[in-house]
Amino acid sequence: VYSTICWSNPCRNGGTCVPINNNLDYYCICPSNSLLTGKNCDQILSTTTPSTANNLCMMIPGLCENGGTCVSQSTTAFSCICPPQYTGSRCSTLITTTASCQLDASMCLNGGFCVLSGNAYQCACPVGFTGQYCQTSTLPISGCQSNPCKNGGTCHPFDSSNYICACPPSFTGRHCDTSIGIGSCDPTYCLNGGTCMVVANGARLTCNCPASYTGDRCQQLISNGCASQPCFNGGTCTQGPFTYDCKCVRPYTGKRCESVSSMNSPCDSNPCHNSGECSVIGSSYRCRCLPGYTGTVCETNIRPATCNLNCSPGYCFSNPGTNPPYACFCPSGTIQMKSC
């Protein structure tokens, strides 16, 4: 017994109980080289045709949000293992950051996330790291440090030498090395003209959506903020990546050109396109562009035409030096390496 959540020993047929998500749920490690599966190791895995009938995570993609890992418990139940910056039963709640965190987002190491703690900040560390800045590894060499989980599985240590692999929906087994694959793309999976792709070594489906749609299956229409004519006092509206931008004429300023400026600042007219941030430099200005945009006023879109990440409702941008060489920029203003 590793924790109170496991006191009743719910795992059957020799399975080992492991607490997850801060002791709010448990995961059963079924005996290796067996065909046992299910929440409590009480089901026998078919060795013939792969099926989604008993795997809720495969039947309904996207149950866990913001990069959470879905663990199917039955045909009607599932749990989510969340990244450190998200919480909630479906990983839908973003942990609030402080201004200090936003000024130096790199202060937390090894995938840690800076979060509010009273009037100060602290680093929320991923499994396997600890310390003020997540600088100290707690992973044993014989455990997660050897990267034992295959096919996109996530390793979770639970004592000095043991671990479990949280597998993508189409893989199972001690090391996520047994395929219960999703097969090829169904032509009806992506909606509204989206293009279906099998990614992550067959672990999941994703959709490349037309410019006016977003969502896991391109089911959500992106509203055109300029259609409502939001810019006042002769301002010109352009559509940014997430919202509209108003370019104002002097002496007006503000998000919607609603205010009169007495400062005569070069940033008053909102010269930066695509939601770029304007800073006064002497008697001129400089635009700080969002990822995926460049140019003096962020007018040039350099986002890649194709990308195998699932960035909806954000967007994908080139990120050289990483594998794959892409990342997601999300509506919350954060950069994620796999999905929003």
C-alpha positions as CSV (number, residue, x, y, z in Angstrom):
1,V,0.0,0.0,0.0
2,Y,1.6,3.3,-1.1
3,S,-1.1,5.8,0.1
4,T,-4.5,6.0,1.7
5,I,-6.2,6.0,-1.8
6,C,-4.8,2.4,-2.2
7,W,-5.7,1.1,1.3
8,S,-8.5,-1.1,0.0
9,N,-6.1,-2.7,-2.6
10,P,-8.5,-2.1,-5.5
11,C,-6.2,-3.7,-8.2
12,R,-7.2,-7.2,-9.1
13,N,-5.3,-10.2,-10.4
14,G,-2.0,-9.2,-8.9
15,G,-2.1,-5.6,-10.1
16,T,-0.1,-3.0,-8.1
17,C,-2.0,0.2,-6.9
18,V,-0.3,3.6,-7.4
19,P,-1.7,7.0,-6.3
20,I,-1.8,9.7,-8.9
21,N,-3.0,13.4,-9.1
22,N,-2.1,14.3,-5.5
23,N,-3.7,11.2,-4.0
24,L,-7.1,12.0,-5.6
25,D,-7.1,8.9,-7.8
26,Y,-5.1,5.7,-8.4
27,Y,-3.7,3.7,-11.2
28,C,-3.2,0.0,-11.4
29,I,0.0,-1.6,-12.9
30,C,-1.1,-4.9,-14.3
31,P,1.3,-7.8,-14.2
32,S,3.8,-7.7,-17.1
33,N,3.5,-10.2,-19.9
34,S,-0.2,-10.5,-19.2
35,L,-3.3,-9.6,-21.2
36,L,-4.9,-7.8,-18.3
37,T,-6.1,-4.2,-18.7
38,G,-8.9,-1.9,-17.3
39,K,-9.0,0.4,-14.3
40,N,-8.5,-2.5,-11.8
41,C,-6.7,-5.0,-14.1
42,D,-10.0,-6.9,-14.3
43,Q,-10.4,-7.0,-18.1
44,I,-8.7,-9.2,-20.7
45,L,-7.1,-7.4,-23.7
46,S,-8.1,-8.8,-27.0
47,T,-5.2,-10.0,-29.2
48,T,-7.2,-9.8,-32.4
49,T,-8.8,-6.7,-34.0
50,P,-8.1,-3.4,-32.2
51,S,-11.3,-1.8,-30.8
52,T,-12.2,1.4,-29.1
53,A,-15.4,0.0,-27.6
54,N,-13.9,-0.4,-24.1
55,N,-11.6,2.6,-24.1
56,L,-13.3,5.9,-23.3
57,C,-10.2,8.0,-24.1
58,M,-10.2,6.6,-27.7
59,M,-14.0,6.9,-28.1
60,I,-14.0,10.6,-27.2
61,P,-10.7,12.4,-28.1
62,G,-9.8,15.5,-26.1
63,L,-11.3,14.5,-22.7
64,C,-8.2,15.9,-21.0
65,E,-7.4,19.5,-22.0
66,N,-4.1,21.5,-22.2
67,G,-1.9,18.5,-22.8
68,G,-3.3,16.3,-20.0
69,T,-2.9,12.5,-20.4
70,C,-6.1,10.6,-20.5
71,V,-6.3,7.3,-18.5
72,S,-9.4,5.2,-19.5
73,Q,-10.9,3.4,-16.5
74,S,-14.0,1.9,-18.2
75,T,-16.5,2.6,-20.9
76,T,-17.9,5.4,-18.7
77,A,-15.0,6.7,-16.6
78,F,-11.6,8.3,-17.1
79,S,-9.0,10.3,-15.2
80,C,-6.5,13.0,-16.3
81,I,-2.8,13.4,-15.4
82,C,-2.3,17.1,-15.7
83,P,0.9,19.2,-16.7
84,P,2.2,21.2,-13.7
85,Q,0.7,24.5,-14.8
86,Y,-2.9,23.1,-15.0
87,T,-5.3,21.5,-12.5
88,G,-8.9,20.2,-12.4
89,S,-10.6,16.9,-13.3
90,R,-10.0,17.7,-17.0
91,C,-6.8,19.9,-16.6
92,S,-8.9,22.9,-17.6
93,T,-7.9,25.3,-14.9
94,L,-4.7,27.4,-15.4
95,I,-2.8,28.1,-12.3
96,T,-2.5,31.9,-12.0
97,T,1.0,33.4,-12.5
98,T,2.4,36.5,-10.8
99,A,4.0,39.5,-12.5
100,S,7.4,38.2,-11.3
101,C,6.8,35.0,-13.2
102,Q,5.7,36.8,-16.3
103,L,8.9,38.9,-16.3
104,D,11.2,35.8,-16.1
105,A,9.3,32.8,-17.3
106,S,12.6,30.8,-17.5
107,M,13.3,31.0,-13.7
108,C,11.8,27.5,-13.3
109,L,13.9,24.7,-14.7
110,N,13.2,21.3,-16.2
111,G,9.7,22.0,-17.3
112,G,8.7,23.7,-14.0
113,F,5.9,26.4,-14.0
114,C,6.0,29.6,-11.9
115,V,2.8,30.1,-9.8
116,L,1.4,32.5,-7.3
117,S,2.0,31.6,-3.6
118,G,0.7,34.2,-1.3
119,N,2.5,37.5,-2.1
120,A,5.4,35.7,-3.7
121,Y,6.0,33.0,-6.3
122,Q,7.2,29.4,-6.3
123,C,8.0,26.8,-9.0
124,A,5.5,24.0,-9.5
125,C,7.8,21.2,-10.5
126,P,7.0,18.2,-12.8
127,V,7.2,14.7,-11.4
128,G,10.9,13.8,-10.9
129,F,12.2,17.3,-9.9
130,T,12.3,19.4,-6.8
131,G,14.0,22.5,-5.3
132,Q,13.3,26.2,-5.4
133,Y,13.8,26.3,-9.2
134,C,13.1,22.6,-9.9
135,Q,16.8,22.2,-10.3
136,T,17.2,18.9,-8.4
137,S,16.3,15.5,-10.0
138,T,14.6,12.9,-7.8
139,L,14.4,10.3,-10.5
140,P,16.3,7.1,-9.9
141,I,18.6,5.9,-12.6
142,S,16.7,2.6,-12.7
143,G,13.3,4.4,-13.0
144,C,12.1,7.3,-15.2
145,Q,15.6,8.6,-15.9
146,S,16.1,5.9,-18.5
147,N,13.0,7.0,-20.4
148,P,11.3,3.6,-20.3
149,C,7.9,4.7,-21.7
150,K,7.5,4.2,-25.4
151,N,5.2,5.7,-28.0
152,G,4.6,9.0,-26.3
153,G,3.9,7.5,-22.8
154,T,4.6,9.7,-19.7
155,C,6.7,8.2,-16.9
156,H,5.6,8.7,-13.2
157,P,7.9,7.4,-10.5
158,F,6.3,6.3,-7.2
159,D,9.2,5.1,-5.1
160,S,13.0,4.7,-5.2
161,S,13.0,2.3,-8.1
162,N,9.5,1.8,-9.6
163,Y,7.4,3.8,-12.0
164,I,4.2,3.6,-14.2
165,C,3.8,4.7,-17.8
166,A,0.6,6.7,-18.6
167,C,0.0,5.6,-22.2
168,P,-1.7,7.4,-25.1
169,P,-5.1,6.1,-25.9
170,S,-3.9,3.7,-28.6
171,F,-1.1,2.0,-26.6
172,T,-1.1,-0.2,-23.5
173,G,1.4,-2.4,-21.6
174,R,4.0,-1.8,-18.9
175,H,6.0,0.5,-21.3
176,C,3.2,1.5,-23.7
177,D,4.7,-0.9,-26.2
178,T,1.5,-2.8,-27.1
179,S,-0.5,-1.2,-29.9
180,I,-4.3,-1.1,-29.7
181,G,-4.1,1.3,-32.6
182,I,-6.6,3.7,-34.0
183,G,-6.0,2.7,-37.6
184,S,-6.2,5.3,-40.4
185,C,-8.0,8.5,-40.6
186,D,-11.8,8.4,-40.9
187,P,-12.8,10.9,-43.7
188,T,-15.6,12.2,-41.5
189,Y,-13.4,12.8,-38.4
190,C,-12.3,16.4,-39.3
191,L,-15.2,18.8,-39.8
192,N,-15.6,21.9,-42.0
193,G,-12.9,21.0,-44.5
194,G,-10.2,20.0,-42.0
195,T,-7.5,17.6,-43.0
196,C,-7.0,14.5,-40.8
197,M,-3.5,13.2,-39.8
198,V,-2.3,10.3,-37.6
199,V,0.5,11.7,-35.3
200,A,2.6,10.6,-32.4
201,N,3.4,7.2,-33.9
202,G,-0.2,6.3,-34.4
203,A,-1.2,7.5,-30.9
204,R,-3.9,10.0,-31.9
205,L,-5.6,11.9,-34.7
206,T,-5.3,15.6,-35.2
207,C,-6.9,18.0,-37.7
208,N,-5.3,20.8,-39.8
209,C,-8.2,23.3,-39.8
210,P,-9.0,26.0,-42.4
211,A,-8.2,29.5,-41.3
212,S,-11.7,30.3,-40.1
213,Y,-12.1,27.2,-37.9
214,T,-10.4,25.8,-34.8
215,G,-10.9,23.0,-32.2
216,D,-9.8,19.3,-32.0
217,R,-12.0,18.5,-35.0
218,C,-12.3,22.0,-36.6
219,Q,-15.8,22.2,-35.0
220,Q,-15.5,25.8,-33.8
221,L,-16.0,28.9,-36.0
222,I,-13.5,31.6,-35.3
223,S,-15.5,34.8,-35.0
224,N,-14.2,37.9,-37.0
225,G,-13.9,40.6,-34.4
226,C,-13.8,43.3,-37.1
227,A,-17.3,42.4,-38.3
228,S,-18.8,44.3,-35.3
229,Q,-16.9,47.4,-36.3
230,P,-15.2,47.8,-32.9
231,C,-12.8,50.7,-33.7
232,F,-14.1,54.2,-32.9
233,N,-13.1,57.7,-34.2
234,G,-11.9,56.6,-37.6
235,G,-9.8,53.7,-36.4
236,T,-9.0,50.9,-38.9
237,C,-9.7,47.3,-37.8
238,T,-7.5,44.3,-38.7
239,Q,-7.9,40.8,-37.4
240,G,-5.1,39.5,-35.2
241,P,-4.3,35.9,-34.4
242,F,-6.9,35.8,-31.5
243,T,-8.7,39.1,-31.5
244,Y,-9.0,42.4,-33.5
245,D,-6.5,45.3,-33.5
246,C,-7.4,48.9,-34.1
247,K,-5.0,51.3,-35.7
248,C,-6.0,54.8,-34.5
249,V,-5.6,58.3,-36.0
250,R,-4.3,61.1,-33.7
251,P,-5.2,62.2,-31.1
252,Y,-7.1,59.0,-30.4
253,T,-5.7,56.0,-28.6
254,G,-6.8,52.9,-26.7
255,K,-7.8,49.3,-27.6
256,R,-10.8,50.7,-29.6
257,C,-9.4,54.2,-30.2
258,E,-11.9,55.4,-27.6
259,S,-9.6,57.8,-25.7
260,V,-8.0,61.2,-26.5
261,S,-4.3,61.2,-25.7
262,S,-2.5,64.3,-24.4
263,M,0.9,62.6,-24.3
264,N,1.4,62.4,-28.1
265,S,3.2,59.1,-27.7
266,P,4.4,57.2,-30.9
267,C,2.5,54.2,-29.6
268,D,-0.9,56.0,-29.4
269,S,-1.9,54.9,-32.8
270,N,-1.4,51.2,-32.0
271,P,1.0,50.8,-35.0
272,C,1.9,47.1,-34.3
273,H,-0.1,44.6,-36.2
274,N,-1.2,41.1,-35.2
275,S,-1.5,42.0,-31.5
276,G,2.2,43.0,-31.3
277,E,3.3,45.0,-28.2
278,C,4.4,48.6,-28.8
279,S,7.3,50.2,-26.7
280,V,8.4,53.8,-26.9
281,I,12.1,54.1,-27.9
282,G,13.1,57.8,-27.7
283,S,10.9,59.7,-30.1
284,S,10.0,56.5,-32.0
285,Y,8.7,53.0,-31.1
286,R,9.5,49.3,-31.4
287,C,7.1,46.4,-31.9
288,R,7.5,43.2,-30.0
289,C,5.9,40.5,-32.1
290,L,4.0,37.4,-31.1
291,P,5.7,34.1,-32.0
292,G,5.1,33.4,-35.7
293,Y,5.1,37.1,-36.8
294,T,7.9,39.4,-37.8
295,G,8.6,42.8,-39.5
296,T,8.9,46.4,-38.3
297,V,5.2,46.4,-37.3
298,C,4.7,42.6,-37.0
299,E,3.0,42.7,-40.4
300,T,4.6,39.4,-41.8
301,N,3.1,36.0,-41.0
302,I,5.9,33.4,-40.9
303,R,3.8,30.6,-39.3
304,P,4.4,27.2,-41.0
305,A,2.0,25.9,-43.6
306,T,1.9,22.4,-42.0
307,C,2.4,21.4,-38.4
308,N,1.9,18.0,-36.6
309,L,1.1,19.6,-33.2
310,N,-2.5,20.0,-31.9
311,C,-2.4,23.7,-31.1
312,S,-6.1,24.6,-31.2
313,P,-7.4,27.0,-30.1
314,G,-3.9,28.5,-30.4
315,Y,-1.6,28.3,-33.4
316,C,1.6,26.6,-34.4
317,F,4.9,28.5,-35.0
318,S,8.4,27.5,-36.0
319,N,10.7,26.9,-33.0
320,P,14.2,25.9,-34.3
321,G,16.4,23.9,-32.1
322,T,13.6,21.6,-30.7
323,N,12.3,18.3,-31.9
324,P,9.9,18.7,-33.7
325,P,11.0,22.2,-34.7
326,Y,7.6,23.7,-33.7
327,A,5.7,24.8,-30.7
328,C,2.2,26.1,-29.8
329,F,1.3,29.7,-28.8
330,C,-1.9,29.6,-26.8
331,P,-4.6,32.2,-26.2
332,S,-3.5,32.4,-22.5
333,G,-0.2,33.9,-23.8
334,T,1.8,30.8,-22.9
335,I,4.1,28.6,-25.2
336,Q,3.5,24.9,-25.0
337,M,5.6,22.2,-26.7
338,K,2.8,19.8,-27.7
339,S,-0.7,21.3,-27.4
340,C,-2.7,24.1,-25.9
